[in-house]
Amino acid sequence: MKISTIKPFAVKGGFRYWVFVKVETDAGLIGWGDASDWDAPFSITEAVCYLEPFLIGKDPFDVEKIWWNNTQIFKRMWGGIAWKAMSGIDTALWDIKGKALGIPVWQLLGGKIRDRLRLYWTHCGSAQFAHHQYLNSPQLRSIEDLKKFCERVAQSGLTALKTNIMAMKGTPLYRVPREEIFTGKISDEEVETACMEIEVFRKDLGKKFGIALDTAFDYRLDGALNLARALEPYDMMWLETETFDVNAQEKLAYLTTTPIVHGESLYDLHGYLPYLQRHAQKTIMVDLAWNGLTMGKKIADLALAFDTAVSPHNCHNPLTTFVAAQFCASIKNFDILEIDYDDVPWRDELITEKIQIENGYLLVPERPGLGTDLIEEKLLEYAVER
């Protein structure tokens, strides 16, 4: 069996773009992979096309060899667009191998440790506030709307959520202009708004409900620390805040009782190692659309050596969830899995098998390969226009 063609697809995902990779073989088997970056979809598709001639005629079972061959081709483009293209191809190869052998990918990764995965609702409230036009949800405009929304969260059966700071009506941040270029400072209004919104979730959902806040790269050390300390009374699941300065990340983790999580923007063992060595986080986030299953498993095992849990970055598309499920089922140090519980209406139209959730847990797929296939006609129907 040899690789015959590789084809990327750029697909509309509402408030972000999705990129999928189809790898075909001369035996008729097809594998699907995820190479999504919220932006720059055509940069990734072009990178995938660039790799195709190097891979035609190769054995799709040689997943490890192909990964390292691709890193040599992109040796001066470590991370970024190049690695997203590589990761989409990598995951598709794992899918082919599982299908050819008639087993789930988790079996190829060493076997299944668990049958179900605890989930948290990501962009909870913040997607309905900022991107409601893409969702099956009314817009959240105010703190009162957020309180009512908590009823829906409670009814979902999920036991944890992650949100973002929202400048909604009734908060100190309402109608306060944002900086055009973020300087890393945090205002009193931002801190007060974050606490007000987290307090709503905590009061309405109870003490045992996991609550996380994501601020990405918005704040430098002093701002992130100010926010982390202000959140300490709310017994947070975590504060997600990122910096490429490992010293700053380490200090932040040690100067607050609020658990710190990061890592979704890192690549490769070398990217994660300095943070793991310094225990600069409670949990590390690995993006499998940016590191592939091949490198993702190595990163998880490295994190295990440093007593660190892993929670994959999983807010791209429905295929990403199947990829993450295979990964999370097979690693010892799994923490919790992210999911956009409220997503674009056409999300499930793209896949042959749907995500199965029971009582706030994702049931690990048992079908061969990743556990689902993409429907090419639907990918073309929702294709991004250049």
N, C-alpha and C positions, 0 to 999 in steps of 0.2 A: 504494500500500500504506500502510495506517494502523494504528496501535496500537489494538487493540480491548479488551483486558483485561490486567490485571496482577494476578498472584496469588502471595502468599508462602507458604512452607511451613516450619514449624518441625519439625525431625527429630532423633531421638535419634542421638547420635554417641558413645555410651559415656561417656567421662569428660568430654565437652563436648557442646554443642548445635550443630546445623548449621541454617543458614537459607538456603533457596533461593528464587529469584525466577523466576517463569514469565511471560514477556511474549508475548501472542498478537497476531496481526495479522488484518485482514479478508481477507488473501490466503491464510490457512491456515498460514503459517509461524509457528513457535514458537522463541523463544530462551530459554536458561536462564542464570541468573546466580547468583553466590555472594555472600551478605551475612552470612557467619557471624561471630558473636562467641561465644566459649565460654560466655558467660552472657547473660542478658536476651534470649532469643529473641523473646519476644512484644513487647518494645519495638521491635525492628527490624521485625517483621511489621506492626505498627501504623503505623510510619513509612512503610513501602512502600505500605500502603493509603491513607495520607494523600496521597501523591504521585499515585496513580492518576488521579483526575479531572482533574488538570492535564495529563496525558499522553495521554488518550484522544483519538484523531483526529490525533495527531501522526505525522509521517513517521519511522519507526524508523531510517532512514538518517541522520537529522540528529543523530548521536551527540554531537558536540561542542556543538551548540546546546542539546540537552536537558541535557547535563551542567551547563552554565552557567545554564540556566533553573532547574534544581534547586538550585543553590547560592544563587540569589536567593530562592527560596522558603524555604530554610533558612538565610538569611543571619545569623541570630543563634544558630545552632546549628552552628558550624564544627567539623567532626570528629565523633567519637563516634557515637552511634546514627544520627544523620541521614546521615552520610557512608557508613555501612555500607549503609543502605537505598538511597542513591544509587548505590553501587558495584554492588550486585546488579542493579539495573536497567540500569546502564551496560554491564556484561558481557553481559547478555542481548541488548542492542541490537547489540553487536559480533557475537554469535552469529547473530542474524537476518541481518545484512548479509552475513556470510560465506556462509551457506546460500543466500541469494537470488542471490548472484553465483557460487555453486558453487566457492568457494575457501576455504582455511583462513584463520583470523583473522590468522595471522602474515603472510600475504600483504598484508592490509590495513594492517598495521603497518610495512610497508616491505620485506617479503620476509624470507626465511630466511637467517641467517648460518651456522647449524650444524644438523646433522641429529640430533644426540644431545646429551643434557645429563647431566653428571656429577651423581650424587645423593649425599646423605648421610642416614643413618638417624637421624631425630630421636626424642627421648625414648627413646633406646636404653638399655635396662636400667632406666631410671627408670619407664617405663610398666609394665614387667613387675613392678617393685617395688611401685608404688603403685596400679596399675589393672588388675592381671592378670585380674580377674573379667570384664572386658569383652573380653578378647583371647583368641586361640587359643594361650595361653602359660601355663606354670606360673609361680607367683609366685617372684620372686627374694627370698630372705630374708637372705642372708649374702654375705660376700665370696667364700666358696667357690662359692656359686651363681653369682656374677658371673663367676668364672673359667671355669666350665663354659659359661656363656652366650656367652662369647667365641668358642667353637667354632661356634656358630650364626651369629654375626656374620661370622666368616671365611667360612663356607660360603655366605653370602648373595650374594657377588660384589660387594657394595658396597665402596667404598674410603674411606669416611669416615663419621663418626657424630657426634651431639651428645647429651649426657646432662645430668643434673642431679645435684646433691648428694643422696645417699641415706643415710638414717640406718639402714643395715642392720646386722645382727648381725656383729660382728667389727670394727666401726669405732668410733672414739672418740665418734661422735655417737649411737650406739645407745642408745635409751631416754633421751636427754637431752631434757627438755621444751623445746619451742619457745616463743618469745614469742607472746603472744596478738596483740599489735600490734607489727609489726616496727619497730624503731627505726633500722635501718640499720647497727647494729653487727655485726661478725663475730667469732665466738668462735674460740678455738684449736681446739676440737673440729671446727668446720665446715671450717677450713682443712686440718687434718690428714686429715679424712675425704675431702675433695675430692681431695687429693693421693694418698691411698691408692687411691681408686677409679680415678683417671686412670692411676695407675701400673699397675694391673691391665690396663686396656685397652692401654696402650702396650707392656707386656711381652708380652702374648699376641697382639697384632695386628701388632706390628712398627713399625719407625721410619717407614715410608712411609705408614702409615695415618693419615688425617686425623682428629683428635680435637678436639672443641669442647665447652665447658661453658657452660650457660645458667643465669644467676642472676637474670635479669629485673631488677626494681627492688629486690631484697632488700637491697642494701648501698649505703651512701653512699660517698663518695670514698675515705676512709681504709680502709674495709673492702674495697672492690673492689680497691684498689691492693695491699693486703696479700695478697689472694688471687692477683691477677695475678702478683705477684713470686714467690709460692710455686710457681706453675705454670710458671715460666720453664724449669726443667730438662726439661720434658716435651715441648718443641717443639710447642706447641698449634697447631691450625688457627686457633682463636680462643677468647677468653673473651667471652661475650655478657653485657653488663651495661648497664643503662639508667639514665639520669637526664635530667630536663628542664632541668638546669643545664648549658648548653653549655660553660661555663668548667670545670666539674668533669670533663666528658667529655673535653675537650681535654687537661687535665692528666694524666688517667689514661692516655690514648693515648701521651703523650710520656714518661711516667715508668716504663714497663715495656717489655720486649721481647716480651711476650705480645701478639699482635694482638688488638685490641678491635673488636667488632662490635655494632651496635645499630640501632634505627630502626623496629622493627616496630610501635611505638605512636605513630608520627608521622603527620601528615596534610599533604597539600598541599605545594607548592613552598616556601611560607613556613616550614613546619615543618622541612624538611630543610636549607634554605639555610644557616642559621648553623653547623650541624655540618659541612657540606661546605666552607664557607669556611675553617674552622679545621682541616680535615683531622683531625677528632676520632675517626676510625675507619679500619680497614683496608677494610671493606666495609659498605655500607648495606643494611639489610633493608627491603623495601617490602612491605606487605601489600596485595595486590590486591583482597581482599574489603573493604578499608577505604578504598582510594583509587581503585578501578576501573582498568580498562585505560587509560582516557583520561588520567587524572592519573598513573597508574603509569608510562606511557611518558615523560611529561614529566619526572618525577622521575629516571628512569634517564638521560635525556639531560642533565639538569642535573648529575648525579653524574659523568658522563663529562667534563664541562667542568672538574671538580675532581679528575681522576685517581683516581676512586673506583669500585671494583667494586660490583656489585649482586647480592644473593642474596635472592630473594623469601622472605617469611615464608609457609610453605606447610604448615601442620599442621592444617588444618581438615577437609576432606572430599575425596572423589575428584574432584569437579568443579573444585575449587581447583587441583588438579594439572594438569588440562587447560588451565585459564586461564593458569597460570604457564608451562606449556610453550609456549604461543603467544607469550607475552611474552619468555621467555628465548631463544627461537629468533631473535628479531628485534633484540635489543639487543647492541651491541658489547661492553659492559663486564660481561657475565654472568660470575659466579664459579662458583657451585655451587647446586644446588636441594635444598631440604629436602623430606623425605617421611616420613610415618609408615608405615614399611615393615611394621610389625606393628600392624594396626588391628582394628577391630571386625569380626566375621565377616560382617556384612551389608553392608559397604562396597561391594563389587562388585555386590551385588544391585540397587543403585540406578541403575546406569548401563548403557547399551546396548553401549558399547565399552569394553574394559578398558585399563588402563594397560599399556604394553608396556615391559619392562625387559630389557636384555641386558648382562651383564657389568658391572653397576653403573651403567649409563647408561640414561636414559629416551629412547626413540625418539620424536622429534617427530611428532605426529599429522599425517596428510596429508588427512584427511577435511574436507569443508566446515564452516565455523563453528568451534566449539571442538573438534570432533572426537569428541564423544559427546553423547548426550541422557540426561536423567534419566527414570526410569520412574515416572510419577505414582502408580500403584497402590502401588508400594513406598514412596514418600514418605508416603502415607497410612497404610500398614501400620505404619511406624516413627515415626509422628507423635508429637510431644511433647504430652502431655495438660496442659491448663491446671489 
